[in-house]
Amino acid sequence: MPKIIMHLQEQIIMQAEKMLVQEGPEKISIRGVAKACGIAVGTIYNYYPTKDALIADLILHRWSRSKDDIYKSLDGVTDLFTGLDIIFEGISDFSNENQNIWRATAVSKQFSLSYPEHHLKLSSEVSVLVSYLLIRLPKDKDRIYAKFGKEGADAFISENILLCFSNKLINMDIIKAALS
């Protein structure tokens, strides 16, 4: 009879993150994570068909924690531009903390093929953060939604935050000017 391990997927991610921090992303392997969890290699494949899938889930878990920190920081915000700076800095911090993972996985063909999907997901996540910020600032929300429309405003702001982040020649002042 197979042994049942409670919360095994969380344990797998926890061990993968431990390996990431201690040894770097190049050293993460399905075999190493299985050994650290005390399970058979095949058991991990029940959750993650590839190492890329494991790494992607690890990144999502790390993003979830970063996003929670951004939400907490936005709770006390009374100014739109301060809130946008918090979102931008949160994304920047997350990216800096995970650069080594992306460098190590960027050569993977599967990872490269899924980039558009990952960008769309990130844009959607940033859009939700922007919407959360605007709900907290009703005067700004009404003014910006009147100017851009709800979906247009959230998409405009989130895509431009990501653009500012990815293109160092563009900065947040451009978004702030457009929203003024």
C-alpha positions in Angstrom: 0.0 0.0 0.0 1.5 3.4 -1.0 2.2 5.8 1.9 0.2 9.0 2.0 2.1 12.1 2.6 -0.1 15.1 3.6 0.6 18.3 1.7 3.2 16.7 -0.5 3.0 19.3 -3.2 3.8 22.1 -0.7 6.6 20.0 0.7 8.0 19.5 -2.8 7.9 23.3 -3.4 9.5 24.0 0.0 12.4 21.6 -0.7 12.9 23.0 -4.2 13.0 26.5 -2.7 15.5 25.4 -0.1 17.7 23.9 -2.8 17.3 27.2 -4.8 18.5 29.3 -1.8 21.3 27.0 -0.7 22.6 25.8 -4.0 21.2 27.9 -6.9 18.7 27.1 -9.6 21.2 25.0 -11.6 21.3 22.5 -8.8 17.5 22.0 -8.6 16.7 18.5 -9.9 13.7 16.3 -9.7 15.9 13.6 -8.2 17.4 16.0 -5.6 14.0 17.3 -4.6 12.6 13.7 -4.3 15.5 12.7 -2.1 15.0 15.8 0.1 11.3 14.9 0.5 12.0 11.2 1.2 9.9 10.1 -1.8 10.4 8.3 -5.1 11.3 10.3 -8.1 8.2 9.0 -9.9 6.0 10.5 -7.1 7.1 14.1 -8.1 6.1 13.3 -11.7 2.5 12.9 -10.4 2.6 16.7 -9.6 5.2 18.0 -12.1 5.8 16.4 -15.5 9.0 18.3 -16.0 11.6 20.3 -14.1 10.4 23.4 -15.9 6.9 22.8 -14.5 8.4 22.5 -11.0 10.4 25.7 -11.5 7.3 27.5 -12.9 5.3 26.5 -9.8 8.2 27.6 -7.5 8.2 31.0 -9.2 4.4 31.3 -8.8 4.7 30.5 -5.1 7.4 33.2 -4.7 5.3 35.7 -6.7 2.3 34.9 -4.4 4.4 35.9 -1.4 5.6 39.1 -3.1 2.1 40.0 -4.1 0.9 39.6 -0.5 3.6 42.0 0.5 2.5 44.5 -2.1 -1.1 44.3 -1.0 0.0 44.9 2.6 2.0 47.9 1.5 -1.0 49.3 -0.5 -3.3 49.1 2.5 -2.1 52.4 4.0 -1.7 54.3 0.7 -3.6 57.6 0.3 -2.0 58.7 -2.9 -2.3 57.1 -6.4 1.3 57.7 -7.4 2.7 56.4 -4.2 0.6 53.3 -4.7 1.9 52.9 -8.3 5.5 53.2 -7.0 4.8 50.5 -4.5 3.5 48.2 -7.2 6.5 48.9 -9.4 9.0 48.4 -6.6 7.3 45.2 -5.6 7.7 43.8 -9.1 11.2 45.1 -9.3 12.1 43.4 -5.9 10.5 40.1 -7.1 12.4 40.2 -10.3 15.7 41.0 -8.6 15.2 38.1 -6.2 14.4 35.7 -9.0 16.9 36.7 -11.7 19.1 33.7 -11.2 16.1 31.4 -11.8 15.2 33.1 -15.0 18.8 33.1 -16.3 19.0 29.4 -15.5 15.7 28.5 -17.2 15.7 31.0 -20.1 17.6 28.5 -22.3 14.8 26.0 -21.9 12.8 25.7 -25.1 9.6 25.0 -23.2 10.1 28.0 -21.0 10.7 30.3 -24.0 7.6 29.0 -25.8 5.5 29.8 -22.7 6.7 33.4 -22.4 3.6 35.0 -23.9 1.4 33.0 -21.6 3.5 34.1 -18.6 3.5 37.7 -19.6 -0.3 37.7 -20.0 -0.7 36.1 -16.5 1.7 38.7 -15.0 -0.1 41.5 -16.7 -3.4 40.2 -15.4 -1.9 40.0 -11.8 -0.6 43.6 -12.0 -4.0 44.7 -13.3 -5.7 43.2 -10.2 -3.2 45.1 -8.0 -3.9 48.3 -9.9 -7.7 47.8 -9.5 -7.2 47.1 -5.8 -5.2 50.4 -5.5 -7.9 52.4 -7.4 -10.7 50.9 -5.3 -8.9 52.3 -2.2 -8.7 55.8 -3.8 -12.3 56.5 -5.0 -11.6 60.1 -6.3 -8.6 58.9 -8.4 -10.6 55.8 -9.5 -13.5 57.9 -10.8 -11.3 60.3 -12.6 -9.1 57.7 -14.2 -12.0 55.4 -15.1 -13.8 58.4 -16.7 -10.7 59.1 -18.8 -9.8 55.5 -19.8 -12.7 53.3 -18.9 -12.3 50.6 -16.2 -10.8 47.8 -18.3 -8.8 50.4 -20.3 -7.4 52.0 -17.2 -6.3 48.8 -15.5 -4.8 47.4 -18.7 -3.1 50.7 -19.6 -1.5 51.1 -16.2 -0.5 47.5 -15.7 1.1 47.1 -19.2 2.9 50.4 -18.8 4.2 49.4 -15.4 5.6 46.3 -17.0 7.0 48.3 -19.9 8.7 50.7 -17.5 10.2 47.7 -15.8 11.4 46.0 -18.9 12.7 49.1 -20.7 15.1 51.1 -18.5 14.8 54.1 -20.9 11.1 54.5 -19.8 10.2 55.4 -16.3 7.2 55.7 -14.1 7.0 59.5 -14.7 5.5 58.8 -18.1 2.6 56.8 -16.6 2.1 59.5 -13.9 2.0 62.2 -16.5 -0.6 60.3 -18.5 -2.7 59.8 -15.4 -2.5 63.4 -14.2 
